Amino acid sequence: CLEALGAPEFAAHLLQETGCDGARFATQVLQLNIGLYCNQACNHCHVESSPKKTEAMSRAVADRCLEVLVNSPSVTTLDLTGGAPELQPEFRRIVEKCRELRPDVDIIDRCNLTVLAEPGQEDLADFLAANEVHVVASLPCYSDKNVNMQRGRGVFARSIEGLRRLNEVGYGDTLKLDLVYNPLGAFLPPPQDALRKKYEEELRRHFGVSFNELFTMTNMPIKRFADFLSRRGELGDYLALLVRNFNADTAPALMCRTTLSVNWDGRVYDCDFNQQLDLPLAAGGSAIKCPSPLNVL
């Protein structure tokens, strides 16, 4: 589709439009995709997580990641994602060890909110609060119809209950709780500031829920979302929309310049999206090749 559009090669276009050569800086974010199992199967999921997935980070790989974290003073953020990261065997141990070994690090939990209602997770909110975990929660809209359309029947009500539980232990007040908005289809998100005010108004008025920030995300046309667009005949048009709306102002803060993204099996990438496209982190211009995931780190 990109070739049909005559879209330029990204690195060359980035250099021409912004003067940015894409060079990496010191790694600031260590992102771990610790498993693909999830209690949901969302239409927009670029990881293709679902209740049928079983892939999970082993203790050996988790320990190697913690070793890297301890010996990398430039890293200020540990970003835990999945799947539903909280449902992975190593999640709580990674959080506790990180707090013990690097108490200065901002630990982010990419939470889908409904996980708080899963059997065995009754103490999850208390655990997150006790370890001062920064919760970044996906809530694609402030209305039940839109959320349930994208994420499944009953998800909105369980998401609100999850938010209320987090509020009860201090999130949205003394502890950081940020929300993430994803569009429902082949269009760009609205302006972030205006949408944040609407979220704040609707969630507080109707549900008594509070949060800190709202981040609007443009869905990447890969994996499950790409399949969704392709079935609807919208993939080419969506890619054209992205090309037309290239934002040069984002170049200095591209995540691939400061992030090390580690897959559940230990392979490394420069961002979560390239991880899902299986475009590994390059060393000296060529992809890193290694027979053992542990050696990659």
C-alpha positions in Angstrom: 0.0 0.0 0.0 2.8 2.4 0.8 4.5 1.7 -2.5 1.2 2.3 -4.3 1.0 5.7 -2.6 4.5 6.6 -3.6 5.3 7.2 0.0 9.0 8.0 0.7 11.3 5.8 2.7 10.8 6.9 6.3 14.4 7.4 7.4 15.2 9.5 4.3 12.0 11.5 4.7 12.7 12.1 8.4 16.2 13.4 7.5 14.9 15.6 4.7 12.0 17.1 6.6 13.5 17.5 10.1 17.2 17.1 9.8 16.9 14.1 12.2 19.1 11.2 11.3 17.4 8.9 13.7 20.5 8.3 15.8 19.9 6.8 19.2 20.5 8.6 22.5 21.3 6.9 25.8 18.5 4.4 26.7 16.0 6.0 29.1 13.1 3.5 28.8 13.4 -0.3 29.3 10.2 -1.7 28.0 9.4 -5.4 28.7 6.6 -7.2 26.9 6.4 -9.9 29.5 3.7 -12.1 27.9 0.9 -12.3 25.4 -1.9 -13.7 27.5 -4.7 -11.2 28.0 -8.2 -11.5 29.3 -9.4 -9.4 26.3 -8.9 -9.6 22.5 -9.3 -6.0 21.3 -9.9 -5.1 17.7 -7.0 -2.5 17.7 -4.5 -4.7 19.5 -1.1 -4.5 17.6 0.3 -7.3 19.8 -2.5 -9.8 18.9 -2.9 -10.7 22.6 -5.9 -12.8 23.7 -7.1 -15.4 26.2 -5.7 -18.1 23.9 -2.1 -16.9 24.1 0.4 -18.7 26.3 3.7 -17.0 25.6 5.3 -15.6 28.8 8.7 -14.3 29.9 10.7 -16.8 31.8 12.4 -16.1 35.1 15.8 -16.4 33.5 14.9 -13.7 30.9 13.3 -11.5 33.6 16.4 -11.8 35.8 18.6 -10.8 32.9 16.4 -7.7 32.3 16.7 -6.8 35.9 20.5 -7.1 35.7 20.5 -4.8 32.7 18.3 -2.3 34.6 20.6 -2.3 37.7 23.6 -1.7 35.5 22.1 1.0 33.3 22.0 4.3 35.2 20.6 6.2 32.2 17.4 4.1 32.4 14.7 6.1 34.3 11.6 4.2 33.3 10.6 0.5 33.4 7.6 0.0 31.2 5.8 -3.3 31.7 3.4 -4.3 28.9 1.8 -7.4 27.3 -0.8 -8.9 26.9 -2.2 -8.1 30.3 1.2 -7.7 32.1 -0.4 -8.2 35.6 -1.5 -11.8 34.5 2.0 -12.9 33.7 3.9 -15.1 36.2 6.9 -12.7 36.5 5.0 -9.4 36.8 4.9 -9.0 40.6 8.4 -10.2 41.1 9.8 -7.8 38.5 8.0 -4.9 40.1 9.2 -5.8 43.6 12.8 -6.4 42.5 12.9 -3.2 40.5 11.6 -1.2 43.6 14.3 -2.9 45.7 17.2 -2.5 43.3 16.3 0.8 41.6 13.9 2.7 43.8 14.4 5.8 41.6 12.9 4.2 38.5 9.3 5.1 37.3 7.6 1.7 36.9 4.8 1.9 34.4 2.0 -0.8 34.2 0.1 -0.8 30.9 -3.2 -1.8 32.4 -6.5 -2.7 30.6 -8.5 -2.0 33.8 -10.7 -5.1 33.6 -7.8 -7.2 34.9 -8.6 -5.7 38.4 -11.7 -7.8 38.3 -10.0 -11.1 37.4 -10.1 -14.0 39.9 -6.9 -13.9 42.0 -6.3 -10.2 41.3 -8.4 -8.9 44.2 -5.3 -7.4 45.8 -3.8 -6.0 42.6 -4.7 -2.3 43.3 -3.2 -2.6 46.7 0.0 -4.2 45.3 0.4 -1.4 42.6 -0.1 1.3 45.2 2.3 -0.3 47.7 5.0 -0.3 45.0 4.1 3.2 43.7 3.5 1.8 40.2 2.5 4.4 37.6 -0.7 3.0 36.0 -1.2 3.9 32.3 -4.7 2.5 31.6 -6.4 2.0 28.2 -9.9 3.4 28.0 -10.8 4.0 24.4 -13.8 6.2 25.2 -15.9 7.6 28.0 -19.1 5.9 26.8 -20.1 2.3 27.2 -21.2 1.8 23.6 -17.9 2.8 22.0 -15.8 0.9 24.5 -17.8 -2.3 24.3 -17.8 -2.1 20.5 -14.0 -2.1 20.4 -13.2 -4.3 23.4 -16.2 -6.6 24.0 -19.5 -6.6 25.9 -19.4 -5.5 29.5 -15.8 -4.2 29.3 -16.8 -0.6 29.9 -18.6 -1.4 33.2 -15.7 -3.5 34.4 -13.2 -0.7 33.4 -15.1 1.9 35.5 -15.1 -0.5 38.4 -11.3 -0.9 37.9 -10.9 2.9 37.9 -12.9 3.3 41.1 -10.8 0.7 42.8 -7.6 2.5 41.8 -9.1 5.8 43.0 -9.8 4.1 46.4 -6.1 3.4 47.0 -4.9 6.9 45.9 -4.6 6.7 42.1 -5.6 10.0 40.4 -4.5 11.8 43.5 -1.2 11.0 45.2 -0.4 8.1 42.7 -0.3 8.6 39.0 -3.1 7.2 36.9 -3.1 8.2 33.2 -5.6 7.1 30.6 -5.1 6.3 26.9 -7.5 6.9 24.1 -7.5 4.9 20.9 -9.7 5.7 17.9 -12.3 3.1 17.0 -11.5 3.0 13.3 -9.5 4.4 10.4 -9.2 8.0 11.6 -6.9 10.1 13.7 -7.5 11.0 17.3 -8.9 14.4 18.2 -6.8 17.1 19.9 -5.5 15.7 23.2 -6.2 18.7 25.4 -9.8 19.1 24.4 -10.5 15.4 24.7 -8.9 15.3 28.1 -11.3 17.9 29.4 -14.2 15.9 28.0 -13.0 12.7 29.6 -12.5 14.5 32.9 -16.0 16.0 32.8 -17.8 12.8 31.8 -16.0 10.4 34.1 -16.3 12.6 37.1 -20.0 13.6 36.5 -21.3 10.1 35.7 -19.0 7.8 37.6 -17.1 9.9 40.2 -13.8 8.8 38.7 -10.6 10.9 38.6 -7.3 10.6 36.7 -4.2 12.6 36.0 -3.5 12.8 32.2 -5.0 11.6 29.0 -2.9 10.5 26.0 -4.3 10.1 22.6 -2.7 7.4 20.5 -2.8 6.9 16.7 -3.4 3.2 16.0 -0.6 1.6 14.1 -1.8 -0.4 11.0 -0.1 -3.7 12.0 -1.2 -7.1 13.2 -4.8 -7.3 14.3 -5.6 -3.7 13.4 -4.2 -4.1 9.9 -6.3 -7.2 9.4 -9.3 -5.2 10.6 -8.6 -2.4 8.1 -7.9 -4.8 5.3 -11.2 -6.7 5.7 -13.0 -3.3 5.5 -11.0 -2.2 2.5 -9.6 0.7 4.4 -5.9 -0.1 4.8 -4.7 1.9 1.8 -6.8 5.0 2.7 -5.6 4.8 6.4 -1.9 4.6 5.3 -2.5 7.6 3.0 -4.0 9.5 6.0 -0.9 8.8 8.1 1.4 9.9 5.3 -0.5 13.1 4.8 -0.4 13.9 8.5 3.3 13.3 9.1 4.2 15.5 12.1 7.8 16.7 11.9 7.6 18.1 15.5 7.6 14.5 16.9 11.0 13.6 15.5 13.1 14.7 18.5 11.0 12.5 20.9 10.6 9.4 18.8 10.5 6.4 21.1 13.0 4.4 19.0 15.7 6.9 20.0 15.6 6.2 23.8 13.8 2.9 24.2 15.0 -0.7 24.5 12.0 -2.9 24.0 12.4 -6.6 25.1 10.2 -9.3 23.8 8.9 -12.1 26.2 11.6 -14.4 24.8 14.5 -11.9 25.3 14.9 -10.5 21.8 15.5 -6.8 21.7 14.0 -4.0 19.6 14.1 -0.2 19.5 10.3 0.2 20.1 7.2 -1.8 20.7 5.9 -1.5 17.2 9.1 -2.7 15.6 9.0 -5.6 18.0 5.6 -6.6 16.6 6.9 -6.2 13.1 9.9 -8.4 14.0 12.4 -5.6 13.0 15.2 -6.2 15.6 17.5 -3.6 17.0 20.4 -3.1 14.6 24.1 -3.2 15.6 26.5 -1.7 13.1 23.8 -1.6 10.5 22.8 -5.2 10.6 20.2 -7.0 12.7 21.4 -8.7 15.9 21.4 -12.4 15.4 21.8 -14.7 18.4 20.9 -18.4 19.1 20.0 -17.6 22.7 17.6 -14.9 23.8 19.7 -14.4 27.0 22.7 -13.5 25.0 20.8 -10.7 23.1 20.7 -8.7 26.4 
